[in-house]
Amino acid sequence: TVIAQVTKETEAEYFRRLGQAPFFASVMHTVYASCGGKGVQCYLAGRLAALQVCGQRALLCGEPEDEAELASFLSFLGIARLKTQGCCPKGFTPHALPLLCFDGRRAPPVPPLPAGTQLEQEPSLLEICRMEGLSDGAVPPDLFAVDAAARRNRGLADIRALSAGGALVATAGVYALQPWEAYIGAVETVPAFRRRGCAGYLVSLLAHTYAQRPVRLICAEGLVPFYAKLGFARDGLLCDCVRTGQ
C-alpha cells in the first residue's frame, strides 16, 4: 500500500473516506478548512484510510491495510500522539477514550449561571490560552490560539467562557461545527473555580444550543459520570495512541 499526500485531485477521495465518522469527520474537515492547507498535512493511507497530521499530533480515520507501513511513516514524521478508530500502530501505547453523545430528549435543562460569573459569548482567545494545555485533540497546544481563531472566523467554532472579577475562569467550545456533528472540546476551569458548576453550565449550554444535530465529546473514563448527568451517553470508544516512552 502507499501513503500519499492529498492534492486537489485527490481531495474528494479524502473527504469520501471521512464520511460522517463520529469525531473524525467533523474535526478533520474543520482543521482542513481552517488551516487552508498550511500547518496541516493530509494523506490517503492505503485504499481505505485518511490521515491528518498537525505538529506531533495525528488523526487516523479508517483502518489501514498495512500497520507496519503506517508505524514507520508516523515514526518518520515524529508523531507523538495519534487518535484512531481502534488500531494502535507499533511503537505506541493504546489508551481507550470514551466517545459520548448528547441525548437532548433525556437531558436536564441548562443549569443556572454559576454565582459570581458572567457568560462571555466571544471571549478573548489569548486569555483562553493562558489556561495551560488546552487542545481539542487535533492540534497541539502551541498552535491552539491561531487555529481556534481561524475556526471561529470561518463559522466553524463557537467558543464560550465564564468570567469573574474581569478574568476568564472557565471555557468550553464547539471546536468542530459541521452540519452532521457539533464536537465539544477544550473544557477547562481554573482551580479556584472548580466544583462550582462552571464546566457543567458551559457544556450543557453548548449541547442544548446545537442539539438539532449530534453533539459529541471525548473524555477520560473517570469523567463519564459527570457528563452523564448533563445528558451525554456512551457512543463508542476511540483509541488514543501515545508514543511509547513519552
TIDO-223713 format. One record per residue (C-alpha): residue number from 1; residue in three letters; x, y, z. Coordinates in Angstrom, 1 decimal. Layout:
N
{NUM,Ala,{X,Y,Z}},
...
END
This chain:
246
{1,Thr,{0.0,0.0,0.0}},
{2,Val,{1.0,3.6,-0.4}},
{3,Ile,{0.6,6.6,1.9}},
{4,Ala,{0.2,9.6,-0.4}},
{5,Gln,{-0.3,13.3,0.4}},
{6,Val,{-3.7,14.7,-0.6}},
{7,Thr,{-3.8,17.0,-3.6}},
{8,Lys,{-6.6,19.0,-5.2}},
{9,Glu,{-7.1,16.0,-7.5}},
{10,Thr,{-7.5,13.6,-4.5}},
{11,Glu,{-9.2,15.9,-2.1}},
{12,Ala,{-12.7,14.5,-2.9}},
{13,Glu,{-11.4,11.0,-2.1}},
{14,Tyr,{-10.0,12.2,1.2}},
{15,Phe,{-13.4,13.6,2.2}},
{16,Arg,{-15.2,10.5,1.0}},
{17,Arg,{-13.1,8.4,3.3}},
{18,Leu,{-14.1,10.6,6.2}},
{19,Gly,{-17.8,10.2,5.5}},
{20,Gln,{-19.6,11.2,8.7}},
{21,Ala,{-17.4,9.2,11.1}},
{22,Pro,{-18.1,10.5,14.6}},
{23,Phe,{-15.4,12.9,15.9}},
{24,Phe,{-13.0,12.2,13.0}},
{25,Ala,{-15.1,13.6,10.1}},
{26,Ser,{-16.1,16.8,11.8}},
{27,Val,{-12.7,17.5,13.3}},
{28,Met,{-10.7,16.6,10.2}},
{29,His,{-13.0,18.6,7.9}},
{30,Thr,{-12.8,21.6,10.3}},
{31,Val,{-9.0,21.5,10.6}},
{32,Tyr,{-8.6,21.2,6.9}},
{33,Ala,{-10.8,24.2,6.2}},
{34,Ser,{-9.4,26.4,9.0}},
{35,Cys,{-5.7,25.8,8.1}},
{36,Gly,{-6.2,26.5,4.4}},
{37,Gly,{-3.6,23.8,3.6}},
{38,Lys,{-1.0,25.4,5.9}},
{39,Gly,{0.4,23.8,9.0}},
{40,Val,{-1.6,20.5,8.4}},
{41,Gln,{-0.7,17.6,6.2}},
{42,Cys,{-3.4,15.2,4.9}},
{43,Tyr,{-2.8,11.8,3.4}},
{44,Leu,{-4.5,8.9,1.8}},
{45,Ala,{-3.3,5.9,3.7}},
{46,Gly,{-3.6,2.8,1.5}},
{47,Arg,{-7.0,2.2,-0.1}},
{48,Leu,{-9.3,2.9,2.9}},
{49,Ala,{-7.9,5.3,5.5}},
{50,Ala,{-7.4,9.0,5.8}},
{51,Leu,{-4.6,10.5,7.9}},
{52,Gln,{-4.2,14.1,9.1}},
{53,Val,{-1.1,15.5,10.8}},
{54,Cys,{-0.6,18.7,12.7}},
{55,Gly,{2.7,19.1,14.5}},
{56,Gln,{3.3,16.0,16.5}},
{57,Arg,{-0.4,15.0,16.6}},
{58,Ala,{-2.3,13.0,14.1}},
{59,Leu,{-5.8,11.6,13.4}},
{60,Leu,{-6.5,8.4,11.5}},
{61,Cys,{-10.0,7.7,10.1}},
{62,Gly,{-10.4,4.2,8.8}},
{63,Glu,{-8.4,1.1,9.1}},
{64,Pro,{-5.0,0.9,7.3}},
{65,Glu,{-4.2,-2.3,5.5}},
{66,Asp,{-0.5,-2.2,6.4}},
{67,Glu,{0.0,-1.2,10.1}},
{68,Ala,{3.8,-1.7,9.8}},
{69,Glu,{4.0,0.9,6.9}},
{70,Leu,{1.8,3.3,9.0}},
{71,Ala,{4.0,2.9,12.1}},
{72,Ser,{7.2,3.6,10.0}},
{73,Phe,{5.6,6.6,8.4}},
{74,Leu,{4.5,8.0,11.8}},
{75,Ser,{7.9,7.5,13.2}},
{76,Phe,{9.4,9.3,10.2}},
{77,Leu,{7.1,12.3,10.9}},
{78,Gly,{7.9,12.3,14.6}},
{79,Ile,{4.3,11.8,15.7}},
{80,Ala,{3.9,11.6,19.5}},
{81,Arg,{0.2,11.2,19.7}},
{82,Leu,{-2.4,9.5,17.4}},
{83,Lys,{-6.1,9.1,17.7}},
{84,Thr,{-7.7,6.3,15.7}},
{85,Gln,{-11.0,4.4,15.5}},
{86,Gly,{-9.4,1.4,17.0}},
{87,Cys,{-6.0,0.3,15.7}},
{88,Cys,{-2.8,1.2,17.6}},
{89,Pro,{0.4,1.0,15.5}},
{90,Lys,{3.6,-0.5,16.8}},
{91,Gly,{5.6,1.9,18.8}},
{92,Phe,{2.6,3.4,20.5}},
{93,Thr,{0.8,2.6,23.7}},
{94,Pro,{-3.1,2.5,23.4}},
{95,His,{-5.5,4.2,25.8}},
{96,Ala,{-9.2,3.9,25.4}},
{97,Leu,{-11.2,7.2,25.2}},
{98,Pro,{-14.9,7.1,25.7}},
{99,Leu,{-16.9,8.9,22.9}},
{100,Leu,{-20.1,10.4,24.3}},
{101,Cys,{-23.2,11.8,22.5}},
{102,Phe,{-25.8,14.2,23.9}},
{103,Asp,{-29.3,13.0,24.2}},
{104,Gly,{-31.5,16.1,24.3}},
{105,Arg,{-34.7,14.1,24.9}},
{106,Arg,{-33.4,12.9,28.3}},
{107,Ala,{-31.1,15.7,29.3}},
{108,Pro,{-31.9,18.1,32.1}},
{109,Pro,{-32.3,21.8,31.3}},
{110,Val,{-29.3,24.1,31.3}},
{111,Pro,{-28.3,24.7,34.9}},
{112,Pro,{-28.3,28.3,36.3}},
{113,Leu,{-25.3,30.5,35.6}},
{114,Pro,{-22.8,29.9,38.4}},
{115,Ala,{-22.9,32.6,41.1}},
{116,Gly,{-20.5,35.4,40.6}},
{117,Thr,{-19.7,34.6,37.0}},
{118,Gln,{-20.7,36.2,33.7}},
{119,Leu,{-21.1,34.5,30.3}},
{120,Glu,{-18.7,35.6,27.6}},
{121,Gln,{-20.1,34.9,24.1}},
{122,Glu,{-16.9,35.7,22.2}},
{123,Pro,{-14.1,35.6,24.7}},
{124,Ser,{-10.6,36.6,24.0}},
{125,Leu,{-8.7,33.6,22.7}},
{126,Leu,{-5.4,34.9,24.1}},
{127,Glu,{-6.9,34.9,27.5}},
{128,Ile,{-8.3,31.4,27.0}},
{129,Cys,{-4.9,30.2,26.0}},
{130,Arg,{-3.5,31.3,29.3}},
{131,Met,{-5.3,28.2,30.7}},
{132,Glu,{-2.4,25.8,30.2}},
{133,Gly,{-2.5,22.7,27.9}},
{134,Leu,{-5.8,23.4,26.1}},
{135,Ser,{-6.3,21.3,23.0}},
{136,Asp,{-9.3,20.0,21.0}},
{137,Gly,{-7.4,16.7,20.3}},
{138,Ala,{-6.4,17.6,16.8}},
{139,Val,{-3.8,20.4,17.2}},
{140,Pro,{-1.0,20.8,19.7}},
{141,Pro,{-1.4,23.4,22.5}},
{142,Asp,{1.2,25.8,21.0}},
{143,Leu,{-1.0,26.2,17.8}},
{144,Phe,{-4.3,26.2,19.6}},
{145,Ala,{-4.9,30.0,19.7}},
{146,Val,{-4.2,30.6,16.0}},
{147,Asp,{-6.2,27.6,14.9}},
{148,Ala,{-9.2,28.4,17.2}},
{149,Ala,{-9.3,31.9,15.8}},
{150,Ala,{-9.3,30.7,12.2}},
{151,Arg,{-12.2,28.3,13.0}},
{152,Arg,{-14.2,30.9,14.8}},
{153,Asn,{-13.7,33.4,12.0}},
{154,Arg,{-15.0,30.9,9.5}},
{155,Gly,{-18.0,30.0,11.5}},
{156,Leu,{-16.6,26.5,12.3}},
{157,Ala,{-16.4,27.0,16.0}},
{158,Asp,{-18.5,28.5,18.9}},
{159,Ile,{-16.3,29.2,21.9}},
{160,Arg,{-17.8,30.3,25.2}},
{161,Ala,{-16.3,31.3,28.6}},
{162,Leu,{-17.2,32.5,32.0}},
{163,Ser,{-15.5,35.5,33.7}},
{164,Ala,{-15.3,36.7,37.2}},
{165,Gly,{-13.6,39.8,38.5}},
{166,Gly,{-12.5,40.7,35.0}},
{167,Ala,{-10.7,37.5,34.3}},
{168,Leu,{-11.8,34.3,32.5}},
{169,Val,{-12.3,31.4,34.9}},
{170,Ala,{-13.8,28.6,32.6}},
{171,Thr,{-14.2,27.8,29.0}},
{172,Ala,{-15.7,25.2,26.6}},
{173,Gly,{-16.4,25.3,22.9}},
{174,Val,{-17.8,23.6,19.9}},
{175,Tyr,{-14.5,23.4,18.0}},
{176,Ala,{-15.8,21.5,15.0}},
{177,Leu,{-19.2,22.8,13.9}},
{178,Gln,{-20.4,20.8,10.9}},
{179,Pro,{-24.0,20.0,9.6}},
{180,Trp,{-23.7,16.4,10.8}},
{181,Glu,{-22.0,17.0,14.1}},
{182,Ala,{-21.0,19.5,16.8}},
{183,Tyr,{-17.9,18.4,18.6}},
{184,Ile,{-17.2,20.0,22.1}},
{185,Gly,{-13.6,20.2,23.3}},
{186,Ala,{-11.2,22.2,25.4}},
{187,Val,{-13.3,22.2,28.5}},
{188,Glu,{-11.3,23.8,31.4}},
{189,Thr,{-11.9,25.6,34.6}},
{190,Val,{-9.2,27.4,36.7}},
{191,Pro,{-8.5,25.6,40.0}},
{192,Ala,{-10.1,28.3,42.2}},
{193,Phe,{-13.5,28.0,40.4}},
{194,Arg,{-13.7,24.2,40.1}},
{195,Arg,{-16.7,22.4,41.7}},
{196,Arg,{-18.9,25.4,41.2}},
{197,Gly,{-20.8,24.2,38.2}},
{198,Cys,{-18.8,26.2,35.6}},
{199,Ala,{-17.9,23.4,33.2}},
{200,Gly,{-21.3,21.8,33.6}},
{201,Tyr,{-23.0,25.1,32.7}},
{202,Leu,{-20.9,25.8,29.6}},
{203,Val,{-21.1,22.2,28.2}},
{204,Ser,{-24.8,22.0,28.8}},
{205,Leu,{-25.4,25.4,27.2}},
{206,Leu,{-23.5,24.4,24.1}},
{207,Ala,{-25.1,20.9,23.9}},
{208,His,{-28.6,22.4,24.1}},
{209,Thr,{-27.7,25.1,21.6}},
{210,Tyr,{-26.7,22.6,18.9}},
{211,Ala,{-29.0,19.7,19.9}},
{212,Gln,{-30.6,19.7,16.4}},
{213,Arg,{-27.5,17.6,15.3}},
{214,Pro,{-25.4,15.0,17.2}},
{215,Val,{-23.3,16.8,19.8}},
{216,Arg,{-20.3,14.7,20.8}},
{217,Leu,{-17.2,14.9,23.0}},
{218,Ile,{-14.4,12.6,24.2}},
{219,Cys,{-13.3,12.4,27.8}},
{220,Ala,{-11.3,10.4,30.3}},
{221,Glu,{-13.1,7.4,31.7}},
{222,Gly,{-13.4,9.0,35.1}},
{223,Leu,{-15.4,11.9,33.7}},
{224,Val,{-18.1,9.8,32.1}},
{225,Pro,{-20.4,10.1,35.2}},
{226,Phe,{-20.0,13.9,35.2}},
{227,Tyr,{-21.1,14.2,31.5}},
{228,Ala,{-23.9,11.6,32.0}},
{229,Lys,{-25.5,14.0,34.5}},
{230,Leu,{-25.6,16.6,31.7}},
{231,Gly,{-27.4,14.2,29.3}},
{232,Phe,{-24.4,12.5,27.5}},
{233,Ala,{-24.3,8.8,26.9}},
{234,Arg,{-21.6,6.4,25.6}},
{235,Asp,{-21.4,6.3,21.9}},
{236,Gly,{-18.3,4.1,21.4}},
{237,Leu,{-14.6,4.2,22.1}},
{238,Leu,{-11.6,5.9,20.4}},
{239,Cys,{-8.0,4.8,20.7}},
{240,Asp,{-5.6,7.4,22.0}},
{241,Cys,{-2.2,6.2,21.0}},
{242,Val,{0.8,7.7,22.8}},
{243,Arg,{4.4,7.2,21.5}},
{244,Thr,{6.0,4.6,23.8}},
{245,Gly,{8.4,6.1,26.2}},
{246,Gln,{6.8,9.6,26.3}},
END
